[in-house]
Amino acid sequence: MKQYRELTIQNNFMFTKVMSNERLMKKLLERIFPSLNIKDLKVVIKEKTLDEFASAHGVRIDVYSENDEAVYAIEMQVLNRGISPKRGRYYQSVIDTSLLNRNEDYEELKPQYIVFICPFDPFGDNMMMYTFRNLCIENGRELQDGTAKIYINCACSQKDDYPELKPFAEYVMGHISEDAFVREIDASVELARLDPIGRSEYMHWQEELREREKIGLEKGEENERVRVIYLLMKDGKSFEEACAFLQLSIEETEKIRRLLNEQPVSEF
């Protein structure tokens, strides 16, 4: 990982630290959605964690914000391999679940915008912005369920159709222009680099990432055991015989039994 003094806006930690500023976040949203009249944000949370159910796959959003009109979730997506469209689908469902209280009507759900900022072209069509909504295949009619997933391709070679967003996209790619908003963000990045508390937070963030990676590797091994046991059971072995075949301990056997009871194998 980079040293703290070398971090740019592309780094998730720096992006969340700078864009958790309500004023900067609002300005960014106004540039992404120039046609929307974005009201003052009432909630801005960096690295918001959503995990409505203990057995659910948790979601951690770089910057989450909302006002009376809508919800906005923004991710700085540096790695191309993590851009699966199903990730956006899952984000949408978890956010909706967290927003709708019991006994509330579905119509209470606010419009929701999930934005992925990418320093690469996620779909290969050299478009600056990809906006996805639910449409009727037969006639192109929009479902109007209030959701949209937006992918911003900062590496696009044709940014002139988005004059407001263009300076920010170029800044993500390392070019600092005279644009006032870009200058303000860059000053915030530089100020954050000089902050000793920020440096300490970054070290803690790195440790947390390493721990999450370790847990992920362990979880992957565990999930693979579940899949193998499932296949052995489909082949006629009992659960106990399958576990014995893998030479699992009593503790490991009981843990996998619980996992199989909690969720289907397709979820692993």
Rosetta blueprint (number, residue, H / E / L):
1 M L
2 K L
3 Q L
4 Y H
5 R H
6 E H
7 L L
8 T L
9 I L
10 Q L
11 N L
12 N H
13 F H
14 M H
15 F H
16 T H
17 K H
18 V H
19 M H
20 S L
21 N L
22 E H
23 R H
24 L H
25 M H
26 K H
27 K H
28 L H
29 L H
30 E H
31 R H
32 I H
33 F L
34 P L
35 S L
36 L L
37 N L
38 I L
39 K L
40 D L
41 L L
42 K L
43 V E
44 V E
45 I E
46 K E
47 E E
48 K E
49 T E
50 L E
51 D L
52 E L
53 F L
54 A L
55 S L
56 A L
57 H L
58 G L
59 V E
60 R E
61 I E
62 D E
63 V E
64 Y E
65 S E
66 E E
67 N L
68 D L
69 E L
70 A L
71 V E
72 Y E
73 A E
74 I E
75 E E
76 M E
77 Q L
78 V L
79 L L
80 N H
81 R H
82 G H
83 I L
84 S L
85 P H
86 K H
87 R H
88 G H
89 R H
90 Y H
91 Y H
92 Q H
93 S H
94 V H
95 I H
96 D H
97 T H
98 S H
99 L H
100 L L
101 N L
102 R L
103 N L
104 E L
105 D L
106 Y H
107 E H
108 E H
109 L L
110 K L
111 P L
112 Q E
113 Y E
114 I E
115 V E
116 F E
117 I E
118 C E
119 P L
120 F L
121 D L
122 P L
123 F L
124 G L
125 D L
126 N L
127 M L
128 M L
129 M E
130 Y E
131 T E
132 F E
133 R L
134 N L
135 L E
136 C L
137 I L
138 E L
139 N L
140 G L
141 R L
142 E E
143 L L
144 Q L
145 D L
146 G L
147 T E
148 A E
149 K E
150 I E
151 Y E
152 I E
153 N E
154 C L
155 A L
156 C L
157 S L
158 Q L
159 K L
160 D L
161 D L
162 Y L
163 P L
164 E L
165 L L
166 K H
167 P H
168 F H
169 A H
170 E H
171 Y H
172 V H
173 M L
174 G L
175 H L
176 I L
177 S L
178 E L
179 D L
180 A H
181 F H
182 V H
183 R H
184 E H
185 I H
186 D H
187 A H
188 S H
189 V H
190 E H
191 L H
192 A H
193 R H
194 L L
195 D L
196 P H
197 I H
198 G H
199 R H
200 S H
201 E H
202 Y H
203 M H
204 H H
205 W H
206 Q H
207 E H
208 E H
209 L H
210 R H
211 E H
212 R H
213 E H
214 K H
215 I H
216 G H
217 L H
218 E H
219 K H
220 G H
221 E H
222 E H
223 N H
224 E H
225 R H
226 V H
227 R H
228 V H
229 I H
230 Y H
231 L H
232 L H
233 M H
234 K H
235 D L
236 G L
237 K L
238 S L
239 F H
240 E H
241 E H
242 A H
243 C H
244 A H
245 F H
246 L L
247 Q L
248 L L
249 S L
250 I H
251 E H
252 E H
253 T H
254 E H
255 K H
256 I H
257 R H
258 R H
259 L H
260 L H
261 N H
262 E H
263 Q L
264 P L
265 V H
266 S H
267 E H
268 F L
